Amino acid sequence: MDDPGIKGKVALVTGAAQGIGAAVARAFAEHGAHVAALDRHAERLEAAVAGLSGEGFRIRAYPADVSDSVAVEQAVERIESELGPIGILANVAGVLRPGPIGRMSDEDWAATFAVNATGVFYVSRSVVGRMAQRRSGSIVTVSSNAAGVPRMQMAAYAASKAAATMFTKCLGLEYAASRIRCNIVSPGSTDTDMQRSLWQDEANGALLAIAGSPESYKLGIPLGRMASPADIAYAVVFMASDRARHITMQDLRVDGGATL
């Protein structure tokens, strides 16, 4: 079933070169959106876009770093000039630098917040003003269930995602009168390169994530499976679509029940 309010719209997806971002870009393209794929990894982004374009989808690459406010504004201006008014924004770009708090460097903390929180602010600020003039738009921020549950050796990631989550809710409140909906999709463990970077045992990493880790106070996944990037992407599509037209400022957990 097609999701109304997607086809023909311009959808800006950040972090689109890989993982959940790439899956979100594909999902919007599959539903007929004109996708502006943004990522700081230019070569990887071009390869991802070339693959989707080869399948007949309407998608264009816009290399930019979400932590650079000038680059973000320039990219948004180009997208609106070349593709048309942005009707959907999916904030997916994210980084993870795990480690114990006592040994966390200033750079690790700053870099994590620069992308996961400040990047969401920069892109949202640039897009929402334009949406407000048109009194239409949907913004979905991909956060994490770690934003609401403490995680050992993931303090910067969890804190930055909590900041992005609350920022998106505040954004939704401020722009509700302009008919702009702002929601959050919060994945749990998802089969991406970021997730695999946490595995010390590649062969059993998924099984251990599903089972949980009592010694680190981490519950497992009740559904007994790891999410795929597509599982998250289609939740984003739903939240951006007209089927969710009366939903705003909500945080949808897509984690197989891991947040109990």
NUVOVEX-301724 format. One record per atom (N, C-alpha, C): x, y, z. Coordinates in steps of 0.001 Angstrom, whole numbers, plus 500000, padded with zeros to 6 digits. Each point is the difference from the previous one (the first is absolute). Layout:
XYZ;...
REM end
This chain:
500851498810500000;499149501190500000;500888501241500000;499686500937499081;500778501226499940;499715500878501208;501039500711500450;499824500939501090;499710501374499423;498815500556500195;499685501321499442;500872501079500603;500248501027499196;500816501103500490;501484499780499820;500395498967499282;501417499723499726;500316500226498525;499199499412499132;500270500040498558;500054501427499484;501077500288499282;500157501304499387;500637501049500881;500113499734501298;500602500972500904;501522499878499989;500663501082500364;501449499986500176;500296499595501443;500766498933500148;500361499493501325;501510500116500183;500417500781500975;501416500127500339;500341498983501077;500986499159499719;500423498965500944;501473500207500313;500335500224501266;501399500142500388;500560498638500417;501312499872499900;500629498719500323;499615498912499014;499802500395498733;499406499103499008;500984499064499313;501266500050500367;500994499193499290;500010498540500424;499457499704501190;500079498624500482;498982499773501106;499863498753500411;499209499642501168;498550500430499919;499488500501501111;498599500401500070;499717501146499037;500936500947499871;499796501117499085;499791499550498571;500819499055499546;499850499472498643;498666499287499837;499581499267501035;498716499300499948;498833500983499961;500113501107500742;498959501024499988;499919500658498625;501154500312499408;500011500585498659;499326499066499003;500320498715500065;499376499024499110;498495499930500224;499575499977501252;498571499871500296;499212501186499458;500524501194500173;499309501163499441;499970499941498478;501112499582499401;500049499886498537;499002498959499502;499896498887500714;499047498957499623;498565500508500027;499736500976500868;498658500557500124;499799501230499116;500942500225499077;499804501032498991;500491501383500351;500756500142501076;500550501313500354;501210500327499138;500270501293499857;501260500467499431;500969500132501174;501010499168500050;500856499924501188;501274500808499828;500250500881500961;501272500707500102;500809499281501068;501024499273499585;500806499191500909;501224500795500434;500129500223501307;501084500830500518;500873499185500945;501299500142499840;500954499296500866;501363500652499820;500829499922501031;501333500593499898;500976499100499259;499696498729499871;500873499056499297;499622500001498515;500630500882499253;499590500278498629;500063498765499091;501106499263500027;500150498864499100;498995498902500322;499829499721501281;499042498985500414;498576500423499639;499724501285500151;498669500516499656;499739499877498507;500969500381499194;499838499908498545;499747498562499578;500689499051500634;499798498586499655;498602499543500377;499531500413501181;498663499614500443;498938500581499080;500167501258499632;499030500666499123;500022499389498606;501196499681499507;500103499386498675;499262498666499967;500105499238501086;499292498722500055;498497500165499945;499469500971500741;498554500232500007;499538500612498687;500804500911499442;499640500601498722;499935498947498903;500905499018500105;500006498920499029;498746499150500039;499297500036501128;498742499276500129;498803500853499583;500291501196499515;498932500851499501;499415500966500999;500583500085501203;499469500914501009;500528501413499767;499218500982500448;500383501401499871;500744500427501259;501306500100499878;500834500297501161;501257500719499539;500433500969500797;501187500777499659;500864500175501241;501304499984499794;500950500105501112;500352501449500293;500068500315501291;500422501324500464;501018499810501123;501286499911499654;501026499821501034;500079501226500910;499869499787501293;500094501090500974;500106499399501387;500614500749500895;500173499596501390;498935500710500834;499133499242500668;498916500615500764;500510500827501173;501252499804500402;500552500772501112;500565501343499546;499881500305498714;500470501262499417;498773500798499586;499651501033500762;498754500735499742;500002500683498636;501145500496499554;500077500654498696;499769498985498885;500645498833500112;499829498958498996;498559499509499952;499377499911501169;498599499570500059;499103500992499274;500169501274500285;499159501026499368;500204500018498492;501227499854499574;500282499971498557;499351498784499341;500066498846500677;499403498783499444;498489500129499902;499375500540501033;498541500153499991;499581500967498894;500750501074499810;499698500937498923;500095499315498644;501036499179499809;500156499274498738;498850499036499776;499633499277501027;498924499009499873;498702500681499587;499657501090500666;498750500682499677;500054500608498602;501182500435499564;500152500576498663;499932498928498914;500617498840500275;500125498969498967;498854498991500006;499470499669501179;498968498973500091;498619500561500319;499963501133500700;498725500567500411;499905500107501505;498871500488500483;499839500200501448;500074498693500778;500755500016501080;500144498816500839;498725499809500808;499363498863499824;498776499704500730;500215499064501166;501122499258499947;500307499011501034;501481500099500348;500289499986501284;501391499919500467;500135498804500916;500980499152499708;500342498890500889;501417500218500511;500120500319501283;501309500167500639;500507498628500430;500909499427499232;500480498649500306;501491499975500316;500751500986499563;501454500000500213;500335499825501474;500939499125500277;500386499757501382;501363499353500095;500668500214501126;501296499367500251;499983499391501394;500852499021500197;500117499313501287;501471499869500355;500370500539501162;501365499854500505;499894499448501420;499943498684500129;499800499403501326;501260500036500844;499792499881501286;501134499948500921;499590500468501377;500750499616501028;499685500415501371;500147501511500162;499154500579500818;499988501446500174;501353500529500483;500619499279500912;501270500463500561;501122500111498991;499899499287498881;501037500049498978;499518500657498710;498808500602500036;499471500644498805;500722501326499755;500440500215498770;500715501229499667;499020501138499718;500507501214500110;499190501166499643;499530499889498554;500880499528499141;499684499926498572;498887498991499732;500045498856500693;498954498992499815;498635500553500408;499967500678501139;498731500581500472;499489501052499020;500894500911499603;499603501097499120;499567499491498627;500733499025499471;499671499477498673;498658499279500003;499708499302501081;498728499287500094;498833500977500017;500108501038500828;498931501002500072;499906500824498716;501139500224499343;500007500813498784;499107499402498921;499998498681499891;499187499328498988;498619499657500537;499963499305501143;498739499427500487;499001501029500518;500490501095500518;499108501019500572;500071501311499215;501198500585499903;500126501273499299;499658499860498523;500359498877499393;499660499766498601;498504499973499769;499272499377500927;498537499989499910;499460501424500089;500586500805500882;499598501398500132;500269500776498717;501211499888499459;500355500766498801;499068499671498828;499814498707499730;499187499620498836;498534500356500223;499504499710501188;498599500308500296;499736501497499929;500902500790500559;499831501454499976;499949500519498572;500876499479499148;500045500449498614;498731499639499245;499488498795500249;498840499508499248;498689500536500551;499866500068501330;498690500293500579;499529501420499685;500925500927499877;499607501356499641;499349500055498633;500542499229499084;499420499937498657;498647499290500018;499927498917500776;498725499294500131;498922500917500590;500390500810500986;499032500864500676;499389501001499036;500790500495499062;499476500934499009;498926499341499131;500146498689499821;499029499256499176;498907499363500850;500150500097501327;499052499428500951;499755498508499729;501093499302499787;499905498569499718;501372499361500173;500019498788500562;501259499279500104;499986498962501093;500897499050499887;500147498953501001;501480499761500242;500385499976501274;501385499754500387;500035498776500913;500871499066499676;500172498797500811;501473499887500369;500281499935501283;501363499823500483;500187498561500456;501011499345499463;500337498651500453;500912500139501206;499470499647501147;500741500095501254;500474498599500398;499739499588501218;500402498682500486;499261499713501291;499737498721500265;499405499680501298;500987500267501136;501284500171499652;501005500366501001;499772501413500530;499153500804499315;499696501343500482;499193499972501280;499339498869500269;499167499915501186;500431498957500998;501041499235499659;500480498937500884;501520500114500107;500558500123501205;501452500123500134;500728498803499382;501136500279499377;500816498955499398;501436500163500477;500580498935500460;501401500051500407;500880500198498774;501008500869500136;500980500314498963;499374500629498757;498807500576500158;499343500685498889;499438501344500451;500646500638500962;499459501220500595;499830501125498991;501003500227499174;499915501098499028;498895499733498986;499931498769499538;498974499638499011;498606500153500598;499791499430501186;498687500054500629;499591501442500303;500933500786500522;499689501384500345;499702500827498753;500755499777498934;499776500769498768;498671499626499356;499634498723500068;498723499569499447;498834500515500846;500198500071501318;498970500586500861;499797501471499648;501096500706499720;499904501401499604;499248500139498682;500309499139499033;499322500062498700;498515499691500139;499677499055500884;498598499637500223;499216501174500561;500504500628501047;499277501115500606;499975501210499081;501080500230499273;500001501101499032;498879499820498981;499834498780499502;498980499740498981;498599500203500560;499792499630501249;498692500236500621;499737501493500155;501013500760500415;499842501449500115;499746500633498632;500684499503498991;499797500481498634;498551499777499575;499483498820500307;498622499693499650;499000500899500695;500303500346501256;499105500885500749;500008501408499412;501184500510499697;500108501358499481;499381500152498617;500042498948499187;499547500130498620;498682499274499722;499326499557501033;498709499341499802;498996500941499343;500028501265500371;499065500966499424;500238500203498507;501192499633499529;500317500088498573;499738498684499286;499327499078500692;499607498702499437;501216499136499648;501052500144500800;501188499172499805;500060498986501121;500065498724499634;500063498932500992;501452499583500209;500376499810501260;501365499603500334;499946498802500940;500566498883499560;499954498765500777;501366499339500069;500089499010500854;501250499257500208;499742498526499786;500927499339499332;500018498541499921;501271499543500709;499832499173501023;501138499585500831;500270498506499842;501000499644499213;500343498583499848;500711499461501229;499952498686500124;500888499294500906;501134499418499174;500507498852500400;501097499366499262;499546499677498578;500749500518499030;499672499850498585;501246499541499264;499836499119499052;501133499401499303;500638500993499036;500883500819500530;500734500996499226;501483499905500348;500826500723499256;501426500036500317;500234500588501390;499170500971500397;500135500585501328;499765498951501078;498959499210499830;499701498941500964;501129498975500032;500474499600498837;501043498975499937;501318500479500605;500201501322500022;501237500526500604;500032499761501502;498837499719500584;499930499731501439;500270498544500332;499993499138498996;500120498570500249;501460499602500145;500336499400501115;501344499455500176;500098498617499381;498863499326499902;499929498664499412;499106500082498771;500612500127498808;499239500186498766;499052498842499747;500434498785500304;499182498823499700;498731499962500837;500091500479501244;498851499905500904;499461501360500433;500422501053499325;499612501345500401;498500500214500035;499307499550498945;498553500183499941;499305499210501099;500458498776500232;499385499175501034;500162500621501375;501173500580500263;500246500629501291;499152501262500170;499825500747498907;499161501203500070;498553499634500278;499545498917499396;498622499554500202;499807499473501423;501007499303500513;499903499401501334;500123501036501108;500740501075499741;500229501006501031;501267499709500779;500328500895500913;501238499891500757;499767500445501440;499679499051500890;499701500359501400;501131500752500685;501252499655499679;501123500648500678;500111501486499644;499436500394498848;499996501417499634;498599500597500103;499101499280500652;498640500476500267;499236500310498712;500241499169498980;499333500200498715;499039498843499736;498723500323499904;499012498972499693;500093499585498550;499490498824499692;500031499502498640;498805500482499194;499709499286498911;498929500379499088;498898498949500086;498854500310500601;498945499003500184;499544499323498708;499980500710498880;499559499375498748;501006498990499466;501201499999500560;500977498980499638;500641500175498646;500069501219499510;500657500249498713;500611501393499995;501010500152499171;500623501297499784;499212500752498932;499806501292500180;499322500797498980;500879500116498760;499359500086498860;500702500341498768;499834501498499772;500889500631499220;499808501418499698;498636500296499377;499477499059499215;498691500205499376;498890500085501038;500135499267501108;498991500078501067;499884501432500518;501112500661500122;500006501378500490;499505500945498904;500439499730498780;499661500897498889;498497500098499779;499303498881500083;498569500054499733;499229500652501137;500554499981501203;499400500772501084;500157501494499732;501151500389499451;500234501398499642;499025500435498909;499827499141498994;499062500316498915;498595500201500541;499575499115500899;498666500146500589;499867501334500719;500970500332500851;499926501244500754;499992501224499090;500659499907498859;500043501130499068;498758500085499133;499259498915499894;498865499928499078;498745500620500583;499012500172499130;498715500538500448;499230499026500878;500405498748500025;499348499051500909;500273500360501455;501041500785500214;500336500461501359;499690501487500144;499020500476499260;499768501446499905;499592500646501318;499533499212500967;499619500573501297;500967499580501103;501207499616499596;501032499603500956;501142501004499939;500324500582501136;501160500881500070;500565499974501416;501300500264500087;500735500027501273;500018498639500693;499934498914499225;499983498658500578;501308499268499719;500315499078500887;501222499197499896;499600498541499820;500159499479498802;499628498627499681;501213499090500172;499932499082500959;501102499054500227;499849498813499052;501021499749499218;500012498879499062;501163499111500424;499789499226501064;501118499284500619;499655498575500420;498924499459499463;499643498621500338;499608499803501456;499634501080500671;499599499913501388;501142500129500993;501181500409499526;501157500098500897;499823501050501090;499229501053499698;499691501001501009;498760499522500744;500192499440501165;498869499392500725;499325501028500899;
REM end
